[in-house]
Amino acid sequence: MQEEINVLKVAKLARLKIQKDKEVYFKEKFNTIMDYVSSISEVQITSDMKEKDESQQQIYRPDQAEDSPVQPDQFSDYVDHKFFKVPQVIE
C-alpha cells in the first residue's frame, strides 16, 4: 500500500514554490513515480543472478590519496583559509 504524499511538504523541503492549483497535478505525478519505484520490489531475482561476476571486480584501481598540484584558490575566488565559502542553507 502506498503512502499519501504531501505535495506541499515535499515542495517546501525542496525549496520549490508550487501554486495551490497545481497540487493535484504534482500529486498525480508523484504517485506515478512511486508506483514505478514500488514495482522494483516485484522483480524476481534468481540464485544465478545473485552470483558475482568476478571479471567485473578487478576494474578499479586501489584507493590511494595523492597530493594535488592544484590549490583551491587557483580556481575559485570564494576560498577562505582553504575552505569554500557557501551561502548558509540551515537556519
N, C-alpha and C positions, 0 to 999 in steps of 0.2 A: 504494500500500500504506500502510496506517495504522500509525502508531507505537503501541507498547504504552504505555498510560497508567498511571503510578504514582500511584494514588489517594491514598495516604498522603503522598506528597511534595507533591502539589497541595494537600491539606488543610493540611499544615504551612506551605506558602508563603502560604496564605490565612488562616492562624491559625484554623483550624477543628478541632474535635475530632470525629473520626469513629471510631466504635466498629469494632473489627476485624470483627465480624459484618456490618456494613453495607458493607464494602469492595466486595463483589461487586455489590451494588445500585448503588452510585455508579459503578463501573466500567462497567456496562451503560449508565447514563445518559450518562456522558462519551462512550462510543462512539457513542451515538445522536446526540449533538451534533456530534461530529467527522465522522460520516457526512454529516450535513446540511451542514456547512461545506464538506466536500470536494466536495459536489455543485455548489457555486458554480462550480468550475473547469470544469464540463461545459457551462455556458451558452454558447451560440453568439452571438457579437456580430458583427453585420454592419457593413459600412463606413458605411451610412447612420446607424447608431446611434452611431458614433464622432464624428460631426459635432457641433459646438457649436450650441446654441440661443442665438443672440445676445440674444434678448429676456430671457433669464434672467441675463445677465452684468451688467446695469445696475441690479440691485435693491439693491445695497449702497451705503452711504454711504462717503465717504472715511474712512480710518482716521486720526483725529487725536486726540492726547492733550488732555484737558481737566482742569482742576483741579476737584476735587470739593468741594462745600461741607460734606460730612460727613467728620469725622475718626474714625479707628478707635476712639478712646477714648470716643466718643459712643454706640457700640452694643455694646461688649464690655468686660468687666472684666478680660479676660485679655490686656492690652496692656502691653508693657514697652519703652520707648524706641521707639515707633512700630512695634513688631513684635508679632505674636500669639504668646503662649506656648502651646505644644502639648506633649503628652506625648512622651517620647523613644520613637522607633519603631525605631531602629537600635541594635543592641547593640554 
